[in-house]
């Protein structure tokens, strides 16, 4: 049964209206009613590998954008990503 949003999937699983739902692991954090997540590694299917790209574009906030991207690559930011269970790019 398709749902228009991940929140709809999570709500349906929590309410017991469906037996299971497919969401990102991070959508299960702090939601014990969802049960134990089953993790499907991206190596099982290359289509499962999800990448978020970022780039600095010309504009009035170009310098701020460059600083933000520099921060995103920093050790403190990596700690946040790991704590929130986001995989890290090499």
Backbone torsions as a table, in degrees:
resi	resn	phi	psi	omega
1	UNK	NA	116.0	-179.6
2	UNK	-76.3	146.3	176.1
3	UNK	-122.3	146.6	-176.9
4	UNK	-72.1	-22.0	-178.7
5	UNK	-139.8	161.5	176.2
6	UNK	-64.9	-33.0	177.1
7	UNK	-61.5	-36.1	176.6
8	UNK	-64.7	-40.5	177.9
9	UNK	-63.3	-49.5	-178.7
10	UNK	-59.9	-45.3	-179.4
11	UNK	-62.4	-40.6	179.9
12	UNK	-65.7	-41.1	178.2
13	UNK	-66.9	-45.1	-179.9
14	UNK	-61.6	-36.5	-178.5
15	UNK	-81.9	-8.0	180.0
16	UNK	79.2	15.6	179.3
17	UNK	-76.7	-19.7	175.9
18	UNK	-135.0	157.9	-179.4
19	UNK	-78.9	-28.1	-176.3
20	UNK	-160.1	163.2	176.2
21	UNK	-148.8	155.3	178.9
22	UNK	-109.3	117.7	179.4
23	UNK	-142.1	169.3	173.7
24	UNK	-67.6	149.5	178.3
25	UNK	-54.7	-39.2	-177.7
26	UNK	-64.4	-21.4	177.1
27	UNK	-75.5	-10.2	-179.8
28	UNK	-96.4	-10.5	-177.0
29	UNK	-63.4	130.1	178.6
30	UNK	74.5	17.7	-178.7
31	UNK	-124.8	71.3	-176.0
32	UNK	-61.6	-24.0	179.4
33	UNK	-65.4	-16.8	178.7
34	UNK	-75.8	-15.0	-178.1
35	UNK	84.5	-162.5	-177.4
36	UNK	-88.4	121.8	-179.7
37	UNK	-70.7	145.7	172.6
38	UNK	-100.7	121.8	-176.6
39	UNK	-96.0	123.0	175.6
40	UNK	-100.3	110.1	-177.6
41	UNK	-65.7	145.7	-180.0
42	UNK	-64.1	-17.8	177.4
43	UNK	-70.5	-17.0	178.2
44	UNK	-69.6	-26.4	180.0
45	UNK	-161.2	119.5	-178.2
46	UNK	-55.8	-25.3	179.2
47	UNK	-67.3	-16.3	179.9
48	UNK	-82.0	-14.1	-179.9
49	UNK	-71.0	120.8	-177.6
50	UNK	-113.2	129.0	-179.3
51	UNK	-127.0	133.8	174.3
52	UNK	-107.7	122.7	-179.0
53	UNK	-99.9	154.6	176.9
54	UNK	-143.5	147.1	179.4
55	UNK	-152.0	153.6	174.6
56	UNK	-91.7	129.6	176.8
57	UNK	-114.9	159.0	179.5
58	UNK	-65.9	138.1	177.7
59	UNK	165.1	-177.8	-175.0
60	UNK	-67.2	-20.4	-179.0
61	UNK	-109.0	23.7	-176.5
62	UNK	-58.6	-44.8	-179.1
63	UNK	-65.7	-41.2	178.3
64	UNK	-64.2	-39.3	178.4
65	UNK	-63.5	-41.4	178.8
66	UNK	-63.8	-40.9	177.8
67	UNK	-64.7	-40.1	178.9
68	UNK	-62.0	-46.1	179.1
69	UNK	-64.0	-35.1	176.2
70	UNK	-64.0	-41.6	177.7
71	UNK	-63.8	-43.1	-177.7
72	UNK	-58.1	-29.9	179.7
73	UNK	-88.4	-2.0	-174.5
74	UNK	-80.6	158.7	176.7
75	UNK	-56.2	-41.7	178.1
76	UNK	-61.4	-38.7	178.6
77	UNK	-68.5	-39.7	178.2
78	UNK	-60.4	-37.8	177.2
79	UNK	-61.4	-41.0	178.7
80	UNK	-64.4	-46.2	179.2
81	UNK	-59.5	-44.6	179.9
82	UNK	-64.6	-42.4	-180.0
83	UNK	-62.5	-33.9	-179.7
84	UNK	-90.4	7.0	174.7
85	UNK	68.4	29.5	172.4
86	UNK	-90.5	135.8	175.2
87	UNK	-69.7	157.0	-177.4
88	UNK	-112.5	142.2	175.4
89	UNK	-71.3	150.6	179.4
90	UNK	-64.7	NA	NA
